[in-house]
């Protein structure tokens, strides 16, 4: 069976992110990819296998369930100023 290969643009559409985000995952080592550009080419041409995408999705799903409670943003009460109190203007 032949393996399906994806481009950065295809995965950006799949995950609803910009292509730079997918490229960042590759550069950070979160997503395995193969550079298919010629050695003389300055520009990288990444291709990602369907197996690598499946591994990436499993890791992200596991991390999301573990990190959900630990990294949830909590509301921080912030002091507010009553600007009208100092000026004597009644509201």
N, C-alpha and C positions, 0 to 999 in steps of 0.2 A: 504494500500500500504506500502510495506517495504521500509525503508530508506537505501540509500547506504552509506557506511562508507569507508573512505579513510585512508591509512597509510601516514606517513610523506614522505616516499619514493615515493609513487604514486603522492602526491601533488608536490613534488620537480620536478618530470618529467613534470607534467602539467604546472607549472609556470616557468619551465626552470631555476631553481635555485638549489643550493646544499641543501641536507637535513638539514644541520645546520641552514640555513636561515629560513626554515619552523619551525624548533624547536624554533628559536628565536621569530618568530611571536607568537607562542603559549605562550612562557614564558613572552613576553611583553603584552599579553592579546589582541593582534590584531586578533588572530584566536582562536576561541573556540574549545576545544578538550577535550576528556575524556581519562583518564589514565586507561587502561584495565589490567595493570600488577597486579600480586598478591601483597598483602600488604607486604609480606616478601621480594619481589624483590627490588633490589636496582635500577635496570634499568627501566625507564619509557617506557610504550608501548602506545603511543598516537594513538587515532582514532578520525577522524574528520568527522562529518556528512555532507551530501550533502547540508543541509540547512545552516550550519555554513560556508561552502565554498561559497555558494551563497551570504550570508551577507557580507563576507570578500571581495568578488569580487566587490559588489556594493559600499562598503565603499572606496575601493582602486580606483575605477573608478571615484567616486565623488571627492575624494581628489586629484586625478591626474589632473582633469579638473580645480579645484580651484587653485592648487599650481603650475600649469605649468608656468604661467607668473611670479609669485612671486619668484619662486626658480630656474628659468632658470639661468644657469651659464653664466656669462658675461665675455667676454675677457678683461683682465686687461693688459694695456700696461706696459711692463717692460723695464727698462733701459738696454741698451746693451753697451758693451764695445768693442772698437776697439783695440784688442790686438796688431795689427800690427803697429798702429800709434806710440806707445811708443818705439818700437824696431827699428823704422826707416826702416823697410822692406817695399819695395814698392809692391803693389799688382796689 
